[in-house]
Amino acid sequence: SLCRQGLASIATVALNVNAAVYGDAAVAAMSIVNRIFMLLLSVMIGFGQGFQPVVGYNYGAKKYDRVRSAIRFSLIFGTVVLGILSAGGFIFAPWLIRLFRADDAQVVAIGTFACRAQCMVLLLAPLNVICNMLFQVIGKSGQATFVSAARQGIFFLPLIFILPSVWGLAGVCLTQPLSDIFSFLICIPMMYRFYKELRKKEG
């Protein structure tokens, strides 16, 4: 949790510094989008915190079939809920941005693009969150910390300095979605290895 929150603060500073190059409208738009997605992700994080005791108790009791069931249910539930939220966010992106700054067309335009870009990868968040919560509760603190650091640190921080130099303001807007994609990709082999470990324990 310390790693996640600390890197989130550093990432916010880095994002604002790079967005400021393109004016106050860019900073305002990215700040609005970040607040919206913090709210959306908090839904999944809250569900993940409820998922942790279920997995922890059953993993400790060696009821690995229930562990798999909890993971499967959580991923399906999270994907459905965030799928609905991402679809709504994509469609109503301009309206969401106007709730904060209806008087600035530039803020609305930048915010709409960034919001829709993040909505397109929001469906990847359930695996990232569940993977992080899973490793945290079963005592694999190193892997949990790595997953926590991946989204806002390992991938985000290099990308926020590289992409704007290549794509300009679009690079600033696309940094978080690309970080989410890379984080999702590293969670796949980690979950695969975890399932292999479960099969060995059952054997």
C-alpha positions as CSV (number, residue, x, y, z in Angstrom):
1,S,0.0,0.0,0.0
2,L,2.9,2.4,0.8
3,C,4.5,1.6,-2.5
4,R,1.2,2.1,-4.4
5,Q,0.3,5.4,-2.8
6,G,3.9,6.8,-2.8
7,L,4.4,6.1,-6.5
8,A,0.9,7.4,-7.3
9,S,2.0,10.8,-5.8
10,I,5.2,10.8,-7.7
11,A,3.4,9.9,-10.9
12,T,0.9,12.7,-10.4
13,V,3.8,15.2,-10.1
14,A,5.5,13.8,-13.2
15,L,2.2,14.0,-15.1
16,N,1.5,17.6,-14.1
17,V,5.1,18.7,-15.0
18,N,4.8,17.1,-18.5
19,A,1.3,18.3,-19.1
20,A,2.2,21.9,-18.1
21,V,4.4,22.1,-21.2
22,Y,1.1,22.2,-23.2
23,G,-0.6,24.9,-21.0
24,D,-3.0,25.1,-18.1
25,A,-5.8,23.4,-20.1
26,A,-3.7,20.2,-20.4
27,V,-3.0,20.2,-16.7
28,A,-6.6,20.8,-15.8
29,A,-7.8,18.1,-18.2
30,M,-5.4,15.5,-17.0
31,S,-6.2,16.3,-13.4
32,I,-9.9,15.9,-14.0
33,V,-9.4,12.6,-15.9
34,N,-7.2,11.2,-13.0
35,R,-9.9,12.1,-10.5
36,I,-12.6,10.3,-12.5
37,F,-10.5,7.1,-12.9
38,M,-9.4,7.1,-9.2
39,L,-13.1,6.9,-8.4
40,L,-13.7,4.1,-11.0
41,L,-10.7,2.1,-9.8
42,S,-11.7,2.5,-6.2
43,V,-14.8,0.3,-7.0
44,M,-12.4,-2.5,-8.0
45,I,-10.0,-1.9,-5.2
46,G,-12.9,-2.0,-2.7
47,F,-14.0,-5.3,-4.1
48,G,-10.5,-6.6,-4.0
49,Q,-10.2,-5.9,-0.3
50,G,-13.3,-8.0,0.2
51,F,-11.8,-10.7,-2.0
52,Q,-8.6,-10.9,0.2
53,P,-10.0,-12.5,3.4
54,V,-11.9,-15.1,1.3
55,V,-8.7,-16.1,-0.5
56,G,-6.6,-15.8,2.6
57,Y,-8.7,-18.2,4.7
58,N,-9.2,-20.8,2.0
59,Y,-5.5,-20.7,0.9
60,G,-4.5,-21.2,4.5
61,A,-7.0,-24.0,4.9
62,K,-5.6,-25.6,1.7
63,K,-9.0,-25.4,0.0
64,Y,-7.5,-24.5,-3.3
65,D,-10.6,-25.1,-5.3
66,R,-12.3,-22.3,-3.4
67,V,-9.2,-20.1,-4.1
68,R,-9.6,-20.6,-7.8
69,S,-13.4,-20.0,-7.6
70,A,-12.9,-16.8,-5.7
71,I,-10.3,-15.6,-8.3
72,R,-12.6,-16.6,-11.2
73,F,-15.7,-14.9,-9.7
74,S,-13.8,-11.7,-8.9
75,L,-12.3,-11.4,-12.3
76,I,-15.7,-12.0,-14.0
77,F,-17.5,-9.6,-11.7
78,G,-14.8,-7.0,-12.0
79,T,-14.7,-7.2,-15.8
80,V,-18.5,-6.9,-16.1
81,V,-18.7,-3.9,-13.7
82,L,-15.8,-2.1,-15.1
83,G,-17.0,-2.9,-18.6
84,I,-20.2,-1.1,-17.9
85,L,-18.4,1.8,-16.4
86,S,-15.9,2.0,-19.2
87,A,-18.6,2.0,-21.8
88,G,-20.5,4.7,-20.0
89,G,-17.3,6.7,-19.5
90,F,-16.4,6.4,-23.2
91,I,-19.8,7.5,-24.4
92,F,-20.3,10.3,-21.9
93,A,-16.7,11.5,-21.7
94,P,-17.4,15.1,-22.9
95,W,-20.2,15.4,-20.4
96,L,-18.1,14.2,-17.5
97,I,-15.4,16.7,-18.3
98,R,-17.9,19.5,-18.6
99,L,-19.1,18.7,-15.0
100,F,-15.7,20.2,-13.9
101,R,-14.9,22.8,-16.6
102,A,-17.8,23.5,-18.9
103,D,-16.5,26.9,-19.7
104,D,-13.2,25.8,-21.4
105,A,-13.5,24.0,-24.7
106,Q,-9.8,23.1,-24.8
107,V,-10.0,21.4,-21.4
108,V,-13.1,19.4,-22.6
109,A,-11.4,18.4,-25.9
110,I,-8.1,17.2,-24.2
111,G,-10.0,15.6,-21.3
112,T,-12.4,13.7,-23.6
113,F,-9.5,12.2,-25.6
114,A,-7.6,11.2,-22.4
115,C,-10.8,9.8,-20.8
116,R,-11.7,7.7,-23.8
117,A,-8.2,6.4,-24.1
118,Q,-8.3,5.2,-20.5
119,C,-11.8,3.8,-20.9
120,M,-10.5,1.5,-23.6
121,V,-8.1,-0.3,-21.2
122,L,-10.2,-0.1,-18.1
123,L,-11.2,-3.8,-18.6
124,L,-7.6,-4.8,-17.9
125,A,-7.8,-3.4,-14.3
126,P,-9.5,-6.4,-12.6
127,L,-6.6,-8.7,-13.3
128,N,-4.1,-6.1,-12.1
129,V,-6.0,-5.5,-8.9
130,I,-6.8,-9.1,-8.1
131,C,-3.2,-10.2,-8.9
132,N,-1.9,-7.6,-6.5
133,M,-4.4,-8.4,-3.7
134,L,-3.9,-12.1,-4.1
135,F,-0.1,-12.0,-3.7
136,Q,-0.4,-9.6,-0.8
137,V,-2.8,-11.8,1.2
138,I,-0.9,-15.2,0.6
139,G,2.4,-13.7,1.8
140,K,4.1,-13.1,-1.5
141,S,5.0,-9.6,-0.6
142,G,7.8,-9.2,-3.1
143,Q,5.5,-10.1,-6.0
144,A,2.6,-7.9,-4.6
145,T,5.0,-4.9,-4.3
146,F,6.2,-5.5,-7.9
147,V,2.6,-5.5,-9.2
148,S,1.8,-2.4,-7.2
149,A,4.9,-0.6,-8.5
150,A,4.4,-1.6,-12.1
151,R,1.4,0.6,-13.0
152,Q,2.5,3.9,-11.5
153,G,6.2,3.4,-11.3
154,I,8.0,0.9,-13.4
155,F,6.1,1.6,-16.6
156,F,4.4,5.0,-16.0
157,L,7.4,7.0,-14.9
158,P,9.7,6.2,-17.9
159,L,6.7,6.5,-20.4
160,I,5.7,9.9,-19.1
161,F,9.1,11.3,-20.0
162,I,9.5,9.4,-23.3
163,L,6.1,9.5,-25.0
164,P,5.5,13.3,-24.9
165,S,8.8,13.8,-26.8
166,V,7.5,11.5,-29.5
167,W,3.8,12.2,-29.7
168,G,3.5,15.5,-27.8
169,L,0.3,16.1,-25.8
170,A,-1.2,12.8,-27.1
171,G,1.8,11.1,-25.5
172,V,0.9,12.6,-22.1
173,C,-2.7,11.3,-22.6
174,L,-1.7,7.8,-23.6
175,T,0.9,7.2,-20.9
176,Q,-1.5,5.8,-18.3
177,P,-3.4,3.5,-20.8
178,L,-0.1,2.1,-22.0
179,S,1.1,1.6,-18.4
180,D,-2.1,-0.3,-17.8
181,I,-1.5,-2.6,-20.8
182,F,2.1,-3.4,-19.7
183,S,1.0,-4.1,-16.2
184,F,-1.7,-6.4,-17.4
185,L,0.8,-8.3,-19.5
186,I,3.1,-8.9,-16.6
187,C,0.2,-10.2,-14.4
188,I,-0.6,-13.0,-16.9
189,P,2.6,-15.0,-16.4
190,M,2.5,-14.3,-12.7
191,M,-1.0,-15.7,-12.4
192,Y,0.0,-18.7,-14.6
193,R,2.8,-19.5,-12.2
194,F,0.5,-19.2,-9.2
195,Y,-1.9,-21.7,-10.7
196,K,0.9,-24.1,-11.4
197,E,1.9,-23.8,-7.7
198,L,-1.6,-24.6,-6.7
199,R,-1.7,-27.8,-8.8
200,K,1.6,-28.9,-7.2
201,K,0.3,-28.3,-3.7
202,E,-2.8,-30.3,-4.6
203,G,-0.6,-33.1,-6.0
